Amino acid sequence: MNPARLTLGAVLGGALTGFVAGCLVDEGREPVVLAVAHQAPMSPLDVGRSARAPGTVRVAEAAAAMPDADRPDLPALLHAPPGELRASVLTALRHRADGGWLYARALVQPCATLELMAMRAQVAEPVSLDLNNPRAQRAARQRDQLAAACAQLQPEEIQEAMNVPPGSIDPLIALRDRQVQPGSAEARDRMAAILDRPDPLMLAALGPGLLQRDGEAYVFDGRRHGDETERREMEAAAVLLACSLGLPCDDSNELVWAPCLIDGDCRHATLADSVMDELGAADHPERRAAVLAWVGKLRDAVLAREVDRFVNPPAR
């Protein structure tokens, strides 16, 4: 498989933390290849693209997504410029008990990607970028800025951020990795904990894992959604949910700029562009509309902390 190709498993396995020079796939599942499309004004994804810009998020939504007063604003670290990478990583590591380890790992992942790209360049024909293409220009600039920022990190700092031991004190990693039986009281408790702190990076790491399953179908609002097309639309929406809650999903996202540099695939300006493209939304605009509708439903349920919408079993 082309190393620059993104599978849903790669996005799932950790969003910014999972993509290197290959594809990660959920254990026991076939890879679902998604590719992400240009967003119409005021779509649910616009919240994610401009969540840090004043006046672009409704007050109630912004308040629901903000951290508690005594918790550091870890999501803000993902919006810091590359030149502040080392400071951001060290800040995240100081707040492991608040979820900082998940963020530190995400912040240094591009450094590992750049190292793998350099190793690949030694054994493979380099990709010829069209530097007249503005997207290629931005990807190259992102690479150069990140390379300079990564060079400021000490090897032990990168190692500390990447090597999270089992049973770590990071509550976001513990919640993400917590195994529960679908439909059980433990599953409900886990969902309540996720919605109590709708952290965008953890939601990105969960991806479709946020959705409850009934066999091959997904369950939401007490209904089974087993049609293959609808399942893929729901999976795409679950991947893009974090974008609507403030995760950077523009061309600063590694899942956007890395394929451009690795494979010369510079078609996409956002993660949504890539996902929608893989769904064939250009030829089937109803799929794009369906994904955006699902993003809106999931986001509203997350922000309102409506546990029942996620865990209520389907009517028989």
C-alpha positions, 0 to 999 in steps of 0.5 A: 500500500502506498505509504502516503495513503491514509486509512481510517485506522491511521486516523483512529490509531491516534489522529496526529499520533498515528501517521508515520510512513505506513498505515495503522489499522484497527486490529481485526478490522479491514482497513477503511480507506477514507480520503477528506473536501472543500467545506461550504461556509458555516458547515459544522467543520467551520467551527473546527477550522476557526475555533481559535478565531474570535467570534466564530464559535457560539458562546455555549459551544465554546464554553462546553468545550473549554477546560475547567479553570484548574486545568491547563488549556492543552488543546491550545498547544496544538495551535501554537506556531512550530517555533514554540514546539519545544515549549509546548512539549515541555508544558504538556509533559509537566501536565501528564496527570491532566492529559498532557502525555497524549498531547506531548506525544501528538506534538512530537509525532511530526518529528518522527515523521520527518525522520522517517521521510529523511530515511525514505529519501535515502533509498527512494527516488525523491518526490518532485514537488510542483513549487508553483502549487500553493499547497506544495509551497505550504507543505514544504514551509511546514516541513522546514519550520517543523524540522527547525523546531524538532532540532531544538528538542533533546533526544531524551525529551522526544523519547519521554514524550513518545514512550508512554508506559502502560498504565500511565497516569494520563487520564485521556490515554487511560480513558481512550484505552479502557476496554468495556463490553458494549451495552454494559454499565461500564460502557455507559460510565466510560461514555459519560467520562468521555463526554464530561471532558470532550477533549478534541485530541482524545476524540480524534484518537477514538475516531469511530471508536466513539460509536457503539456497535451492535454487530457490524452496525453502529448504534446512535439515537437508539437505532442500528445503522448497518447500511455500508454507505451509512456506516462509512459516512458515520465513520468519516463524521466521527473522524471529523468530529474533533475538527468541529471541536477545535482540532487543527485540521487545516494544512498544518495537520500532519495528515494533510501536509505529509502525503503532499511531501511523501507522495506528491499528493497535494490535492487537499487543503484540509483533513475534511477535503481528504476524507470527503474525496475518499468517500467519492463526495465529488461524484456523490454530493449527497455523501458530503451532505450526509457526513456533515449532518452526522458531524453536526449530530455527533457534535451536538450530542457531545457538547450537550453530554447526551450519553443516552444518544450514544449508548441506548440499545436499538429497539428490537 
